[in-house]
Amino acid sequence: MSTSSLSFSRHDFGTDFVWGAATAAYQIEGAHQTDGRGASIWDTFTHSKRWGQFRDHGDVACDFYHRYEEDLALLKSMGFRAFRFSLSWSRILPDGTGRVNEQGLAFYDRLIDTCLAMGIEPWVTLYHWDLPQALEAKGGWTNRAVIRWFSEYVECCTKAFGHKVKNWMVLNEPLVFTAGGYFAGIHAPGRRGLWNFLPAVHHAVICQGEGGRIIRRNVPNARIGTTLFCAPVAPHTHSVRDFQAVARIDALGNRLFIEPSLGLGYPVREAPLLKQLLAKYTSLGDLQRAVFDFDFIGLQNYFRLVVRHDWFTPYVWAREVKPKQRNVAETTAMDWEVFPEGIYQVIRQFSAYEKVKEIIITENGAAFPDHLHNGQVNDPQRVAFYQNYLRQVLRAKQEGFRVGGYFAWSLMDNFEWAEGYRPRFGLIYIDYPTQQRIVKESGNWFREFLTR
């Protein structure tokens, strides 16, 4: 599908705009027991009897651990010059703390060196949801000691790779791993309840600040950020209660992790349940430790939320009105509404914070029903998705909002957490039985867009 009919080109974004594709360690690496790697919470969760309907796991995944050179060559062929990937905590520190696995460090050394040799800038995420199981056995993110554990891990990574890597992200979507893993129980480690969720949130908030300070100390001239799930929130009706529901969901969904890092504290007024967090888990100086002057904030947008007041949902008194209930015209394979203007809305919302210096779109993409036919994958819906969302990113940039880069999710099809291998987000199709890689039409579209 040609770019010739587009009303914009990559040149409209500026010469210093970063174009990349994103991945995460557990979703692609495989090699789960190779070269001294310890177990993570996702290893344990996906091999447990209560794991979901798909019975999938990341033991092999995309075998990126052994095939990274091939995958980086494909990334470069599509015109990308930046690669976002995460480090596996349990591959580097198998027990979470203490003993360093030199073979794990050596793998990431090779990966980073290969990126640099190919002219690809590495963008490293320190934590993308795969806590070492040894630490979960001690309480995981609910244990205040996780601040010390995480600090040790960041020290190790930045001292090992800081002379080569200049772009760092502290956490990936902390709302999702705390809500999914410690409240709803649908993600690892599968815990539930408010009294798991609240301490996990608070400790992750502090780790954002502490992690940023360690990077700043160990990596001269580092570019430091953290990445946040974000979604524009709209009311289902014009009723006062629906607008109040919007305020509560926006506070918990969009403001919970950004505002403490900016020195604004928790959004307690709109989300009163956070008063319990402050009363029970916050010690003297915690909110000061949460503050860090990030160089950029990574925004990750996939859909918008339409909500209505609901008396039967404790704590938030709100619920999402599903796309099917709203007769939405187009949805993805994840049943998420395709709403391109949403990415413009969240850029505008987060840019309103005075201390946010720059925004990088660190994830944006879509899963659609891809089919391999005669050695090709034609995915026109995904091509249209990227065109329409990029048009909105450019709109924000042209209106003066500080948007400095865009990472497509994902470089390749992968293990999609609670959904297993069913949804395919990649620009590269993975034939899992053979591990064959096939660039989809959307990947070819990016090649034309980024290289012409």
C-alpha positions, -999 to +999 in steps of 0.1 A: +000+000+000+017+031-013+025+063+008+021+084-023-016+092-014-007+104+021-011+141+029+021+140+050+056+124+050+082+116+076+100+148+068+070+167+083+080+154+117+115+169+116+150+156+112+154+148+149+122+129+153+129+093+166+113+064+146+115+030+162+098-003+170+092-017+205+094-051+222+096-066+257+119-094+270+094-120+282+072-115+251+100-123+226+132-137+241+124-173+250+154-192+263+137-193+296+162-216+313+192-208+291+226-194+303+216-191+340+184-172+337+162-174+368+124-178+368+102-147+366+066-143+378+054-149+342+072-182+341+055-193+372+021-178+363+019-193+329+029-228+341+003-227+370-029-247+369-050-215+371-035-200+340-060-189+314-077-206+285-048-204+260-022-223+281+005-203+263+038-193+278+070-175+269+094-205+271+103-201+234+082-172+223+100-157+192+134-171+202+148-136+199+176-147+223+191-168+194+177-148+165+182-112+175+207-104+146+181-115+120+154-095+138+175-063+140+184-066+103+146-067+095+140-037+118+167-018+100+153-028+066+120-012+075+137+022+080+137+023+118+168+036+135+157+030+171+149-002+189+131-003+222+136-035+242+135-044+279+161-062+301+150-093+319+156-088+356+159-125+363+183-131+334+207-106+350+200-112+387+185-148+388+176-144+425+164-108+421+193-095+442+229-106+450+246-129+425+250-114+390+246-137+360+275-128+337+260-148+309+229-126+311+249-094+310+269-109+280+237-114+260+226-078+264+261-067+257+260-085+224+225-072+216+235-036+223+267-039+203+248-053+174+224-025+175+252+001+175+271-017+147+239-016+126+233+021+132+203+014+155+200+034+187+191+012+217+163+024+240+163+003+271+133-004+294+145-015+328+112-032+340+086-046+317+065-067+340+088-097+346+097-096+383+120-124+395+099-151+411+124-152+440+113-117+449+076-124+445+080-152+470+090-124+495+060-102+486+070-088+453+057-053+446+037-053+479+069-055+499+085-022+506+119-039+502+112-039+465+125-003+464+159-016+476+157-046+453+149-025+423+176+000+431+202-027+432+190-040+398+191-005+382+226+000+397+238-032+380+223-024+346+234+012+344+270+003+354+271-025+329+255-007+299+256+030+307+287+036+286+268+024+255+231+032+262+219+068+265+181+063+263+165+047+294+130+041+306+124+031+342+091+013+342+066+001+316+030+009+323+030+006+361-008+009+362-012-022+341+012-045+360-001-033+394-038-034+385-036-065+363-012-084+386-021-072+421-058-062+419-076-081+391-053-112+391-054-116+353-016-109+349+013-123+369+016-129+398-022-133+398-029-116+431-062-098+438-076-071+460-072-035+470-047-043+498-024-059+472-029-031+447-024+000+468+011-009+482+022-022+448+012+012+433+030+032+460+062+012+458+062+014+420+057+052+423+088+055+445+108+032+422+101+055+393+119+083+412+147+062+426+154+045+393+156+079+376+181+092+401+203+061+398+204+064+360+212+101+363+241+094+387+256+065+367+250+075+331+263+110+321+242+127+295+215+100+297+181+107+283+157+093+310+120+086+309+093+063+321+063+049+301+027+052+310-005+037+298-029+064+288-064+066+273-087+096+268-118+091+290-152+102+278-187+101+294-213+077+280-240+104+286-241+140+296-253+132+331-235+147+361-227+112+375-212+100+342-189+131+342-179+123+378-172+087+367-149+102+340-130+122+367-124+091+388-113+069+360-090+096+346-074+100+380-066+063+384-059+056+347-040+086+336-028+106+366-019+080+392+018+077+383+026+109+365+015+134+391+036+120+420+067+121+398+059+158+391+056+167+428+018+170+426+011+140+449-017+115+443-050+127+428-069+120+460-097+145+455-110+127+424-100+092+436-108+091+474-097+054+477-061+067+475-066+083+510-062+047+523-029+044+505-016+076+520-028+066+555-015+030+555+016+028+532+031+063+529+061+070+552+077+104+558+096+115+527+080+090+503+063+117+481+096+135+478+114+103+468+087+098+441+097+131+424+121+130+394+128+154+366+123+131+336+137+142+303+107+126+286+074+108+293+066+078+272+029+076+263+013+043+253-021+046+237-043+019+222-079+030+227-102+054+245-124+046+275-161+055+275-175+052+310-207+056+330-215+057+367-221+023+382-232+018+418-220-019+417-183-012+412-167-005+445-141+022+449-145+038+415-183+037+410-178+036+373-175+010+345-165+010+309-191+009+282-177-017+258-173-008+221-199-034+210-224-017+234-217+016+217-220+002+181-184+013+174-175+011+137-142-005+139-125-026+166-092-045+168-087-082+175-085-072+212-120-056+209-105-022+213-120+008+195-100+023+167-100+059+177-071+078+161-080+112+177-074+096+211-036+098+207-039+135+200-060+139+230-036+122+254-006+141+240-025+174+246-035+162+281+000+153+293+016+183+276-005+205+299+018+195+328+043+223+330+072+200+340+067+175+312+096+184+289+090+161+260+066+133+250+077+101+231+050+077+219+067+046+232+039+022+221+011+024+196-003-003+174-031-028+168-038-065+165-059-076+136-066-111+122-035-117+101-033-146+076-003-160+058-011-165+022+014-175-005+043-164+018+028-129+023+007-112+050-016-084+037-028-063+066-045-032+052-063-025+085-030-021+103-016+001+075-046+023+078-043+023+116-008+036+115-015+062+089-045+076+108-027+076+142+005+091+128-016+118+112-029+127+147+006+126+162+017+151+135-013+172+142-002+175+178+034+183+168+023+210+143+002+226+170+033+230+191+031+200+215+066+186+223+064+152+206+099+138+199+094+102+187+072+073+178+077+035+185+054+011+168+041-018+188+054-042+180+084-052+159+071-088+157+041-109+167+047-122+203+033-135+235+006-111+243+004-117+281-031-128+292-042-132+256-014-157+247-003-159+210-038-153+196-035-115+189-008-105+164+005-069+168+037-073+148+050-056+117+067-090+113+047-122+112+061-150+133+053-186+121+057-201+156+062-237+146+091-229+123+101-195+137+101-181+102+099-143+100+078-126+073+075-088+070+039-079+067+025-053+043+025-028+073+062-034+077+067-027+040+046+004+043+069+017+070+099+009+048+085+031+020+074+058+045+107+060+063+131+056+034+117+077+006 
